[in-house]
Amino acid sequence: MKRPYPSTEFEATVAADGSLTIPEKIARGLKNGSFITIRLTEGVVSRSLHRKGVSEDEIEQIATLQLEERNHVLRFLEAEGALAHDRKLAARASGLLRRDR
């Protein structure tokens, strides 16, 4: 099934002459001579965020909504859930909660 608004993102390195190479898998899906729109964003989305399904559009939406820089949004999303696995922090927090009762 084709998506109603087909788009994809990929990372590329700018060559010395300014050219970009489209990954072969994506290039195969394009017709020769077709026109495409390219949106450039400096930097990359980490593999862990890609695995979580985070797209550049979502990062831009969050940055716009929160009036934050892109790199701040990336750091926030990377850290998401990190404290949940910190047992020392959980033990200290649990102790504080017990003391307050």
BALUMFI-311674 format. One record per residue: x, z, y of N, C-alpha, C in turn; residue in three letters. Coordinates in nm, 4 decimals, m for minus. Atoms other than C-alpha are relative to their C-alpha. Example, Ala and Ser with C-alpha at 12.3 -4.5 7.8 and 13.67 -1.06 7.14 Angstrom:
residues 2
0.0890 / 0.0000 / m0.1190 / 1.2300 / 0.7800 / m0.4500 / 0.0900 / 0.0000 / 0.1200 / ALA
m0.0820 / m0.0060 / m0.1190 / 1.3670 / 0.7140 / m0.1060 / m0.0770 / 0.0730 / 0.1090 / SER
end
This chain:
residues 101
0.0841 / 0.0000 / m0.1179 / 0.0000 / 0.0000 / 0.0000 / 0.0887 / 0.0000 / 0.1242 / MET
m0.0762 / 0.0076 / m0.1245 / 0.1386 / m0.0992 / 0.3394 / m0.0516 / 0.1023 / 0.0992 / LYS
0.0390 / m0.0941 / m0.1047 / 0.1402 / 0.1597 / 0.6115 / m0.0550 / m0.0786 / 0.1181 / ARG
0.0586 / 0.0728 / m0.1118 / m0.0740 / 0.0624 / 0.9127 / 0.0992 / m0.0233 / 0.1145 / PRO
m0.1004 / 0.0158 / m0.1043 / 0.2226 / 0.1106 / 1.1462 / 0.1358 / 0.0185 / m0.0651 / TYR
m0.1241 / m0.0162 / 0.0761 / 0.5329 / 0.0398 / 0.9428 / 0.1214 / 0.0231 / 0.0900 / PRO
m0.1245 / m0.0277 / m0.0705 / 0.8460 / 0.1996 / 1.0791 / 0.0888 / 0.0819 / m0.0921 / SER
m0.0950 / m0.0762 / 0.0796 / 1.1561 / 0.3566 / 0.9347 / 0.1129 / 0.0452 / 0.0899 / THR
m0.1173 / m0.0405 / m0.0738 / 1.4601 / 0.5429 / 1.0547 / 0.1197 / m0.0006 / m0.0934 / GLU
m0.1239 / m0.0040 / 0.0768 / 1.8198 / 0.5244 / 0.9426 / 0.1136 / 0.0326 / 0.0951 / PHE
m0.1179 / m0.0278 / m0.0799 / 2.1606 / 0.6338 / 1.0604 / 0.0953 / m0.1180 / m0.0093 / GLU
m0.0976 / 0.1085 / m0.0030 / 2.4221 / 0.3786 / 1.1618 / 0.1139 / 0.0392 / 0.0938 / ALA
m0.1163 / m0.0207 / m0.0864 / 2.7655 / 0.3779 / 1.3224 / 0.0145 / m0.1216 / 0.0902 / THR
m0.0202 / 0.1093 / m0.0946 / 2.8233 / 0.1717 / 1.6341 / 0.1433 / m0.0508 / m0.0175 / VAL
m0.1327 / 0.0611 / 0.0165 / 3.1127 / m0.0693 / 1.5688 / 0.0648 / m0.0200 / 0.1364 / ALA
m0.0753 / 0.0189 / m0.1252 / 3.3809 / m0.1368 / 1.8302 / m0.0614 / m0.1090 / 0.0873 / ALA
0.0610 / 0.1087 / m0.0768 / 3.1993 / m0.4565 / 1.9324 / m0.1445 / 0.0293 / 0.0390 / ASP
0.1361 / m0.0389 / m0.0367 / 2.8705 / m0.2668 / 1.9761 / m0.1051 / m0.0354 / m0.1029 / GLY
0.0986 / 0.0402 / 0.1009 / 2.7064 / m0.4029 / 1.6621 / m0.0380 / 0.1164 / m0.0912 / SER
0.0504 / m0.0964 / 0.0974 / 2.5002 / m0.2007 / 1.4160 / m0.0287 / m0.0737 / m0.1294 / LEU
0.0328 / 0.0602 / 0.1286 / 2.4573 / m0.2673 / 1.0468 / m0.1254 / 0.0667 / m0.0537 / THR
0.1236 / m0.0510 / 0.0592 / 2.1085 / m0.2302 / 0.9048 / 0.0244 / 0.0172 / m0.1493 / ILE
m0.0197 / m0.0194 / 0.1431 / 2.1181 / m0.0781 / 0.5555 / m0.0688 / m0.1107 / m0.0808 / PRO
0.0481 / 0.1126 / 0.0802 / 2.0658 / m0.3442 / 0.2874 / m0.1437 / 0.0186 / m0.0474 / GLU
0.1361 / m0.0265 / 0.0496 / 1.7521 / m0.1797 / 0.1467 / m0.1055 / m0.0280 / 0.1074 / LYS
0.0936 / 0.0231 / m0.1105 / 1.5837 / m0.1957 / 0.4882 / 0.0017 / m0.1472 / 0.0394 / ILE
m0.0126 / 0.1401 / m0.0387 / 1.7166 / m0.5423 / 0.5725 / m0.0750 / m0.0926 / m0.0952 / ALA
0.0723 / 0.0835 / 0.0977 / 1.5657 / m0.6830 / 0.2508 / m0.1488 / m0.0095 / 0.0314 / ARG
0.1421 / m0.0012 / m0.0327 / 1.2205 / m0.5890 / 0.3781 / m0.0350 / m0.0765 / 0.1266 / GLY
0.0240 / 0.0735 / m0.1246 / 1.2612 / m0.7923 / 0.6975 / 0.0077 / m0.1501 / m0.0250 / LEU
m0.0052 / 0.1458 / 0.0093 / 1.1897 / m1.1617 / 0.7327 / 0.1115 / m0.0513 / 0.0895 / LYS
m0.1043 / 0.0616 / m0.0820 / 1.4759 / m1.3782 / 0.8589 / m0.0586 / m0.0472 / 0.1324 / ASN
0.0462 / 0.0435 / m0.1313 / 1.4362 / m1.4376 / 1.2316 / m0.1101 / 0.0853 / 0.0592 / GLY
0.1078 / m0.0836 / m0.0542 / 1.1775 / m1.1618 / 1.2748 / 0.0517 / 0.0866 / 0.1139 / SER
m0.0332 / m0.0873 / m0.1118 / 1.1735 / m0.9544 / 1.5908 / m0.0300 / 0.1430 / m0.0411 / PHE
0.0203 / m0.1417 / 0.0301 / 1.2114 / m0.5784 / 1.5577 / 0.0244 / 0.0803 / 0.1267 / ILE
m0.0238 / m0.0919 / m0.1101 / 1.2096 / m0.2859 / 1.7964 / 0.0928 / 0.1093 / m0.0510 / THR
m0.0958 / m0.1019 / 0.0389 / 1.4995 / m0.0458 / 1.7845 / m0.0021 / 0.1101 / 0.1044 / ILE
m0.0070 / m0.1164 / m0.0883 / 1.4937 / 0.3041 / 1.9313 / 0.1270 / 0.0758 / m0.0370 / ARG
m0.1273 / m0.0669 / 0.0264 / 1.8352 / 0.4660 / 1.9623 / m0.0062 / 0.1452 / 0.0432 / LEU
m0.0135 / m0.1414 / m0.0307 / 1.8936 / 0.8386 / 1.9505 / 0.1408 / 0.0398 / m0.0410 / THR
m0.1357 / m0.0413 / 0.0332 / 2.2443 / 0.9757 / 1.9688 / m0.0047 / 0.1239 / m0.0883 / GLU
m0.0020 / m0.1109 / 0.0941 / 2.3179 / 1.2096 / 1.6797 / m0.0769 / m0.0355 / m0.1261 / GLY
0.0682 / 0.0244 / 0.1265 / 2.1813 / 1.2360 / 1.3288 / m0.0817 / 0.1223 / m0.0398 / VAL
0.0788 / m0.1079 / 0.0592 / 1.9242 / 1.4436 / 1.1438 / 0.0694 / 0.0357 / m0.1313 / VAL
m0.0737 / m0.0425 / 0.1187 / 2.0935 / 1.6487 / 0.8714 / m0.0756 / m0.0314 / m0.1288 / SER
0.0617 / 0.0261 / 0.1308 / 2.0305 / 1.5892 / 0.5026 / m0.1058 / 0.1036 / m0.0338 / ARG
0.0974 / m0.1047 / 0.0336 / 1.8544 / 1.9236 / 0.4687 / m0.1313 / m0.0212 / 0.0741 / SER
0.1234 / 0.0281 / m0.0730 / 1.6061 / 1.8294 / 0.7412 / m0.0679 / m0.1252 / m0.0532 / LEU
0.0592 / 0.1190 / 0.0628 / 1.5580 / 1.4848 / 0.5849 / m0.0756 / 0.0393 / m0.1266 / HIS
0.0658 / m0.0451 / 0.1236 / 1.4759 / 1.6600 / 0.2557 / m0.1310 / 0.0718 / 0.0297 / ARG
0.1229 / m0.0686 / m0.0409 / 1.2162 / 1.8678 / 0.4411 / m0.1009 / m0.0959 / 0.0615 / LYS
0.0911 / 0.0997 / m0.0536 / 1.0648 / 1.5446 / 0.5722 / m0.0080 / m0.0030 / 0.1517 / GLY
m0.0010 / m0.0022 / m0.1463 / 1.1570 / 1.6002 / 0.9374 / 0.0451 / m0.1363 / 0.0510 / VAL
m0.0334 / 0.1309 / m0.0560 / 1.1579 / 1.2760 / 1.1342 / 0.0422 / 0.0137 / 0.1457 / SER
m0.0418 / 0.0019 / m0.1403 / 1.3027 / 1.1836 / 1.4710 / m0.1213 / 0.0124 / 0.0923 / GLU
0.1226 / m0.0121 / m0.0804 / 0.9454 / 1.1505 / 1.6039 / m0.0416 / 0.1461 / 0.0151 / ASP
0.0382 / m0.1413 / m0.0054 / 0.8719 / 1.5128 / 1.5135 / 0.0948 / 0.0795 / 0.0888 / GLU
m0.0986 / m0.0686 / m0.0836 / 1.1935 / 1.6308 / 1.6760 / m0.0288 / m0.0280 / 0.1471 / ILE
0.0315 / 0.0368 / m0.1385 / 1.1044 / 1.4406 / 1.9931 / m0.1270 / 0.0697 / 0.0482 / GLU
0.1254 / m0.0658 / m0.0375 / 0.7502 / 1.5831 / 1.9945 / 0.0223 / 0.1483 / 0.0277 / GLN
m0.0273 / m0.1428 / m0.0193 / 0.8768 / 1.9403 / 1.9548 / 0.0798 / 0.0208 / 0.1277 / ILE
m0.0833 / m0.0131 / m0.1202 / 1.1431 / 1.8923 / 2.2231 / m0.0828 / m0.0182 / 0.1265 / ALA
0.0847 / 0.0261 / m0.1164 / 0.8854 / 1.7515 / 2.4656 / m0.0969 / 0.1153 / 0.0234 / THR
0.0986 / m0.1078 / m0.0109 / 0.6268 / 2.0201 / 2.3931 / 0.0642 / 0.1309 / 0.0453 / LEU
m0.0661 / m0.1262 / m0.0312 / 0.8743 / 2.3081 / 2.4152 / 0.0962 / m0.0095 / 0.1197 / GLN
m0.0934 / 0.0226 / m0.1104 / 1.0783 / 2.1549 / 2.7024 / 0.1410 / 0.0438 / m0.0386 / LEU
m0.1317 / m0.0351 / 0.0538 / 1.3907 / 2.1951 / 2.4892 / 0.0841 / m0.1238 / m0.0207 / GLU
m0.0890 / 0.1098 / 0.0320 / 1.6951 / 1.9792 / 2.4322 / m0.0069 / m0.0289 / m0.1493 / GLU
0.0066 / 0.0432 / 0.1395 / 1.7100 / 1.7833 / 2.1065 / 0.0865 / 0.0875 / m0.0900 / ARG
m0.0889 / m0.0789 / 0.0854 / 2.0090 / 1.9806 / 1.9749 / m0.0521 / 0.1420 / m0.0221 / ASN
0.0609 / m0.1320 / 0.0194 / 1.8222 / 2.3114 / 2.0292 / m0.1091 / m0.0069 / m0.1062 / HIS
0.1065 / 0.0175 / 0.0998 / 1.5280 / 2.1809 / 1.8272 / 0.0618 / m0.0145 / m0.1387 / VAL
m0.0668 / 0.0178 / 0.1293 / 1.7640 / 2.0701 / 1.5487 / 0.0518 / 0.1333 / m0.0532 / LEU
m0.0528 / m0.1308 / 0.0445 / 1.9324 / 2.4127 / 1.5372 / m0.1130 / 0.0915 / m0.0448 / ARG
0.1144 / m0.0827 / 0.0372 / 1.5945 / 2.5868 / 1.5285 / m0.0543 / m0.0411 / m0.1371 / PHE
0.0544 / 0.0481 / 0.1270 / 1.4659 / 2.3676 / 1.2450 / 0.0964 / 0.0265 / m0.1157 / LEU
m0.0993 / m0.0299 / 0.1032 / 1.7913 / 2.4146 / 1.0497 / m0.0057 / 0.1470 / m0.0394 / GLU
0.0008 / m0.1438 / 0.0255 / 1.7622 / 2.7935 / 1.0821 / m0.1316 / 0.0488 / m0.0594 / ALA
0.1319 / m0.0403 / 0.0474 / 1.3963 / 2.8009 / 0.9816 / 0.0069 / 0.0522 / m0.1430 / GLU
0.0022 / m0.0603 / 0.1330 / 1.3575 / 3.0349 / 0.6860 / 0.1303 / 0.0664 / m0.0406 / GLY
m0.1305 / m0.0564 / 0.0367 / 1.7228 / 3.1442 / 0.6889 / m0.0053 / 0.1522 / m0.0122 / ALA
0.0066 / m0.1460 / 0.0038 / 1.6392 / 3.5087 / 0.7618 / m0.0843 / 0.0516 / m0.1161 / LEU
0.0861 / m0.0430 / 0.1104 / 1.3806 / 3.5203 / 0.4848 / 0.0811 / 0.0297 / m0.1260 / ALA
m0.0824 / m0.0179 / 0.1196 / 1.6622 / 3.5095 / 0.2290 / 0.1122 / 0.1002 / 0.0213 / HIS
m0.1039 / m0.0980 / m0.0312 / 1.8831 / 3.7710 / 0.3968 / m0.0472 / 0.1375 / m0.0471 / ASP
0.0466 / m0.1268 / 0.0599 / 1.8395 / 4.0794 / 0.1745 / 0.0372 / 0.1213 / 0.0849 / ARG
m0.0413 / m0.1136 / m0.0835 / 2.0371 / 4.3120 / 0.4040 / m0.0948 / 0.0151 / 0.1183 / LYS
0.0923 / m0.0038 / m0.1133 / 1.8161 / 4.2194 / 0.6980 / m0.1370 / 0.0488 / m0.0465 / LEU
0.1305 / m0.0413 / 0.0530 / 1.5021 / 4.2614 / 0.4847 / m0.0011 / 0.1499 / m0.0281 / ALA
m0.0074 / m0.1428 / 0.0290 / 1.6176 / 4.6081 / 0.3736 / m0.0032 / 0.0821 / 0.1287 / ALA
0.0006 / m0.0713 / m0.1282 / 1.6899 / 4.7166 / 0.7332 / m0.1388 / m0.0044 / 0.0636 / ARG
0.1337 / 0.0147 / m0.0587 / 1.3540 / 4.5818 / 0.8520 / m0.1001 / 0.0875 / m0.0736 / ALA
0.0898 / m0.0826 / 0.0805 / 1.1747 / 4.7548 / 0.5666 / 0.0196 / 0.1475 / 0.0337 / SER
m0.0294 / m0.1387 / m0.0369 / 1.3490 / 5.0836 / 0.6536 / m0.0566 / 0.0353 / 0.1360 / GLY
0.0561 / m0.0246 / m0.1331 / 1.2453 / 5.0516 / 1.0166 / m0.1506 / 0.0132 / m0.0057 / LEU
0.1464 / m0.0049 / 0.0124 / 0.8855 / 4.9884 / 0.9177 / m0.0442 / 0.1335 / m0.0598 / LEU
0.0339 / m0.1275 / 0.0641 / 0.8806 / 5.2973 / 0.6931 / 0.0162 / 0.1174 / 0.0970 / ARG
m0.0268 / m0.1073 / m0.0964 / 1.0263 / 5.5147 / 0.9726 / m0.1093 / 0.0099 / 0.1054 / ARG
0.1001 / 0.0032 / m0.1067 / 0.7582 / 5.4059 / 1.2199 / m0.1349 / 0.0532 / m0.0439 / ASP
0.1329 / m0.0456 / 0.0497 / 0.4692 / 5.5241 / 1.0005 / m0.0199 / 0.1441 / 0.0135 / ARG
end
